Amino acid sequence: YDQLRPYVFEQNKALAENPANKSMLEGWAKEDARYAISLATETQLGMTINARNLELMLRRLSALPLAEAHLCSEKLYSATKDIAPSLIRYTQATDYDRLTRRNLRKVCAPYLAGKENPSSEAVRLVWATLEADTQAAAALLFASSGMSYDSCLQEAGRMKPADAKALFKTVFKNIQSYDAVLRELENIDMLFELTMSASCFAQLKRHRMATIISQDYNTTLGVTIPPAVRAIGQQKEFMAMIKKTNSVFEIIRHKSSAAAPYVLTNAHRRRVLMKLNARELYHLARLRADQHAQWDIRDLSEKMLKQARKIMPLTLIMACGKDGFAARHKKIFPGA
């Protein structure tokens, strides 16, 4: 951090001239320095939760094979049990929560033994709703008519390209950068396979209007090195630290596979399967494809958007970061 801080300020002189930006610029340096920190590093957390979700959380924590998780479950229960005792009742681990994942690993192991584990592309669109633009157009027709969905789908399929574009331009003509897009776009789904750092995953998993399935952290997937670390000439030292970390990880893994990830860093990667709809991709892009977003998740979001837009250009015609909204709107609606 001590080396990254002056570099960040030097690279952002215009921002640094305003004292109000000091905290933001220091935050950028800390974000990059964090890639070298162990996943075992503690933090503070503020949480708002309802009784139903708290009960589920307590049960899931108690089912994990980690002493830390059990202790967290016990402390949370102790702090809340007298608030709503009739609602927070089923807090002990069930066989379903405790054994299902473990048993699945055993059953899946023979199918995976000896298979190669090549590094994945950072972003790969695995699947998307077929004829997505047509399906989205059909949903828009359905919401604005009294016709059956089959009839709307037929009409959408018969639309000339110019007419389909005019329909979507009507949807987005008056939209502002803070507006959520119409709910009809939730009918369009996408499935992405992503490979990302722990730092990036910590941000992505906040987008809960999606299905996120993650693998364990995997040293064979390499690490993500912040560009600023390369720029200040610390790549060699960074990778030396990663090499030592991976060696310790292997030693611990052979004795306790559950404890081993604690020694990995925020630069280490995991594979993630993420399914989301077009409406949520708009939301993701607004926040994460924006110039103010952290660089790692911004790069990931831009790649997701680029691949998705190739197969549904009309549905995603106004999808972009908030900072690029005005320019994109002007391009789509010249003279508006």
C-alpha positions in Angstrom: 0.0 0.0 0.0 2.8 2.4 0.9 4.1 2.1 -2.7 0.8 2.0 -4.4 -0.6 5.1 -2.8 1.8 7.6 -4.4 1.4 5.9 -7.7 -2.4 6.2 -7.7 -2.2 9.9 -6.7 0.4 10.5 -9.5 -1.8 8.7 -12.1 -4.9 10.7 -11.1 -3.4 14.2 -10.7 -6.6 16.0 -11.6 -8.6 14.1 -9.0 -5.8 14.5 -6.4 -6.0 18.3 -6.6 -9.3 18.2 -4.9 -8.9 17.2 -1.2 -12.4 15.7 -1.2 -11.0 12.9 -3.4 -8.3 11.9 -1.0 -10.3 9.1 0.6 -11.4 7.7 -2.8 -7.8 7.6 -4.2 -6.5 6.0 -1.0 -9.3 3.5 -1.4 -8.1 2.6 -4.9 -4.6 2.0 -3.6 -6.0 -0.2 -0.8 -8.1 -2.2 -3.2 -5.1 -3.1 -5.2 -3.0 -3.8 -2.1 -5.7 -6.1 -0.9 -4.9 -8.7 -3.7 -1.8 -9.7 -1.6 -3.8 -10.2 1.6 -4.8 -13.6 2.9 -8.4 -14.7 2.8 -8.0 -15.4 6.5 -7.8 -11.6 7.2 -10.7 -10.5 9.3 -13.0 -7.6 8.6 -16.1 -6.0 10.1 -19.6 -6.6 8.9 -22.9 -4.8 9.3 -26.0 -6.9 8.6 -29.7 -6.4 8.4 -31.6 -9.7 8.3 -35.1 -11.0 9.0 -35.8 -13.9 11.3 -36.5 -16.4 8.6 -33.2 -15.8 6.9 -31.3 -15.7 10.2 -32.7 -19.1 11.1 -31.5 -20.5 7.8 -28.1 -18.8 8.2 -27.6 -20.3 11.7 -28.4 -23.8 10.4 -26.2 -23.5 7.3 -23.2 -22.2 9.4 -23.5 -25.0 11.9 -23.4 -27.5 9.0 -20.1 -26.3 7.6 -16.9 -28.2 8.5 -15.3 -25.1 9.9 -14.9 -24.3 13.6 -15.1 -20.6 12.7 -18.5 -21.1 11.1 -19.8 -23.1 14.2 -18.6 -20.3 16.5 -20.2 -17.6 14.3 -23.5 -19.6 14.4 -23.4 -19.9 18.2 -22.6 -16.2 18.7 -25.3 -15.0 16.4 -27.9 -17.3 18.0 -26.9 -16.1 21.5 -27.3 -12.5 20.4 -30.7 -13.0 18.8 -32.5 -16.0 20.5 -34.4 -13.9 23.0 -35.7 -11.4 20.4 -38.0 -13.8 18.5 -37.7 -17.2 20.1 -40.9 -18.5 18.4 -39.4 -17.6 15.0 -35.8 -18.7 15.4 -36.2 -22.3 16.3 -34.5 -24.7 13.8 -30.9 -23.7 14.1 -29.1 -27.0 14.3 -27.4 -28.6 11.3 -29.5 -31.1 9.4 -28.2 -34.1 7.5 -29.3 -32.5 4.3 -27.2 -29.4 4.9 -24.3 -31.3 6.5 -24.0 -34.3 4.2 -25.4 -33.5 0.7 -22.4 -31.6 -0.6 -20.0 -34.1 0.9 -21.8 -37.0 -0.7 -22.1 -35.3 -4.1 -18.3 -34.9 -4.1 -17.8 -38.6 -3.5 -20.3 -39.6 -6.2 -18.8 -37.1 -8.8 -15.2 -38.1 -8.1 -15.0 -41.1 -10.4 -16.2 -39.0 -13.3 -13.6 -36.3 -12.7 -10.5 -38.4 -11.8 -7.6 -37.8 -14.1 -9.4 -35.2 -16.1 -7.4 -32.1 -17.2 -8.3 -28.8 -15.5 -7.2 -26.2 -18.0 -7.5 -22.5 -17.2 -10.8 -21.1 -18.4 -11.5 -18.0 -20.3 -12.4 -15.2 -17.9 -15.9 -14.9 -19.4 -17.8 -17.4 -21.5 -21.4 -17.1 -22.4 -22.5 -20.7 -22.1 -26.2 -20.4 -23.0 -28.9 -17.8 -23.6 -32.6 -17.7 -24.4 -33.0 -18.6 -28.0 -34.0 -15.8 -30.3 -33.7 -13.5 -27.3 -34.7 -10.3 -29.1 -37.8 -11.9 -30.5 -38.7 -13.3 -27.1 -38.3 -9.9 -25.5 -40.4 -8.3 -28.3 -43.1 -10.9 -27.7 -43.2 -10.0 -24.0 -43.5 -6.3 -24.8 -46.4 -7.0 -27.1 -48.0 -9.2 -24.5 -47.9 -6.5 -21.9 -49.4 -4.0 -24.2 -52.2 -6.1 -25.7 -54.9 -8.5 -25.0 -53.4 -11.3 -27.1 -52.1 -14.7 -26.0 -48.4 -15.1 -25.7 -48.3 -17.5 -28.7 -49.9 -14.9 -30.8 -47.5 -12.2 -29.6 -44.5 -14.5 -30.3 -45.8 -15.1 -33.8 -46.2 -11.4 -34.4 -42.7 -10.7 -33.0 -41.2 -13.3 -35.3 -42.8 -11.7 -38.3 -41.5 -8.2 -37.5 -39.1 -6.6 -39.9 -35.7 -5.6 -38.4 -36.6 -1.9 -38.6 -39.9 -2.5 -36.9 -38.3 -4.5 -34.1 -35.7 -1.8 -33.6 -38.4 0.8 -33.5 -40.2 -1.2 -30.8 -37.2 -1.3 -28.6 -36.3 2.3 -29.2 -39.8 3.2 -27.9 -39.0 1.3 -24.7 -35.7 3.2 -24.1 -36.4 6.6 -25.6 -37.2 8.3 -22.3 -35.1 6.2 -19.9 -32.7 7.9 -17.5 -29.5 6.5 -16.1 -31.1 5.7 -12.8 -34.2 4.0 -14.2 -34.7 0.2 -14.0 -35.6 -1.3 -17.4 -39.0 -2.8 -18.0 -39.8 -6.1 -16.3 -40.5 -7.8 -19.6 -36.7 -8.2 -20.1 -36.6 -10.6 -17.1 -37.9 -13.2 -19.6 -34.5 -13.3 -21.3 -31.9 -15.4 -19.4 -28.1 -15.9 -19.8 -25.7 -18.4 -18.3 -22.1 -17.4 -17.9 -19.0 -19.4 -16.9 -16.6 -16.9 -15.2 -13.1 -17.2 -13.8 -12.3 -14.5 -11.3 -10.3 -13.4 -8.3 -11.5 -13.5 -4.8 -11.6 -9.7 -4.8 -13.8 -9.7 -7.9 -16.1 -12.5 -6.5 -16.6 -10.5 -3.3 -18.2 -7.8 -5.4 -20.1 -10.0 -7.9 -21.9 -12.1 -5.2 -23.7 -8.9 -4.0 -25.8 -9.1 -7.1 -28.3 -11.5 -5.6 -31.0 -11.3 -8.3 -29.1 -14.1 -10.0 -28.1 -17.7 -9.5 -24.5 -17.9 -8.5 -22.8 -21.3 -8.2 -19.1 -21.3 -7.3 -16.3 -23.8 -7.2 -13.6 -23.9 -4.6 -10.6 -21.6 -5.1 -8.1 -23.3 -7.4 -4.4 -22.6 -7.5 -4.2 -24.0 -11.1 -6.3 -21.1 -12.3 -3.5 -18.7 -11.5 -3.9 -15.3 -9.9 -5.1 -11.9 -10.9 -2.3 -9.2 -10.6 -3.5 -5.6 -10.4 -2.1 -3.5 -13.2 -0.8 -1.0 -10.6 1.3 -3.7 -9.0 3.0 -4.3 -12.4 3.4 -0.6 -12.9 5.3 0.0 -9.7 7.6 -2.9 -10.5 6.4 -5.3 -7.8 5.2 -8.1 -10.0 8.2 -10.3 -9.2 7.8 -9.8 -5.4 4.0 -10.4 -5.8 4.5 -13.7 -7.6 7.2 -14.8 -5.1 4.6 -14.3 -2.4 2.0 -16.3 -4.4 4.5 -19.2 -4.9 5.1 -19.4 -1.1 1.4 -19.2 -0.5 0.6 -22.1 -2.9 3.3 -24.2 -1.3 1.7 -23.7 2.2 -1.7 -24.3 0.7 -0.7 -27.7 -0.6 0.8 -28.7 2.8 -2.4 -27.8 4.6 -4.6 -29.2 1.9 -3.3 -32.7 2.5 -4.1 -32.5 6.2 -7.3 -30.4 6.1 -8.8 -29.5 2.7 -11.4 -27.2 4.4 -8.8 -25.1 6.2 -6.4 -24.8 3.3 -8.2 -21.9 1.5 -7.7 -19.7 4.5 -4.0 -19.1 3.4 -4.9 -18.2 -0.2 -5.0 -14.5 -1.2 -7.6 -12.2 -2.7 -5.7 -12.6 -6.0 -6.5 -16.4 -6.3 -9.2 -17.4 -8.6 -12.3 -19.6 -8.7 -14.8 -20.6 -11.4 -18.3 -19.3 -11.1 -21.5 -20.2 -12.9 -23.8 -17.2 -13.1 -27.4 -17.2 -14.5 -29.1 -13.9 -14.7 -31.8 -12.2 -16.8 -31.4 -9.2 -19.1 -32.9 -6.8 -16.7 -30.4 -7.8 -14.0 -27.5 -7.5 -16.6 -28.6 -3.9 -17.2 -28.3 -3.3 -13.4 -25.0 -5.0 -13.2 -23.6 -3.0 -16.2 -24.9 0.3 -14.8 -22.9 -0.2 -11.6 -19.9 -2.4 -12.6 -19.2 -1.3 -16.2 -18.9 2.3 -15.0 -15.6 4.1 -14.8 -16.0 4.5 -11.0 -16.3 0.8 -10.5 -13.3 -1.3 -9.3 -11.2 -2.2 -12.3 -11.4 -6.0 -11.9 -15.2 -6.3 -11.9 -15.5 -3.6 -14.4 -13.4 -5.6 -16.9 -15.5 -8.7 -16.1 -18.8 -6.9 -16.6 -17.7 -5.3 -19.9 -16.8 -8.7 -21.3 -20.1 -10.2 -20.1 -22.0 -7.4 -21.8 -20.0 -7.6 -25.0 -20.7 -11.3 -25.4 -24.4 -11.0 -24.5 -24.9 -8.0 -26.9 -23.7 -10.1 -29.8 -26.8 -12.4 -29.6 -29.4 -9.9 -28.3 -28.4 -6.4 -29.6 -31.9 -4.9 -29.4 -32.6 -6.2 -25.9 -29.3 -4.8 -24.6 -29.3 -1.7 -26.8 -29.0 0.7 -23.9 -26.9 -1.5 -21.5 -23.8 0.3 -20.4 -22.0 1.8 -17.4 -23.7 4.8 -15.9 -20.9 7.1 -17.0 -21.4 6.1 -20.6 -25.2 6.4 -20.5 -25.5 9.9 -22.0 -23.3 9.2 -24.9 -25.0 5.9 -25.7 -28.4 7.5 -25.5 -27.3 10.3 -27.9 -26.0 7.7 -30.3 -29.2 5.6 -30.3 -31.4 8.7 -30.3 -29.6 11.5 -32.2 -31.4 14.8 -31.9 -33.6 13.6 -29.0 
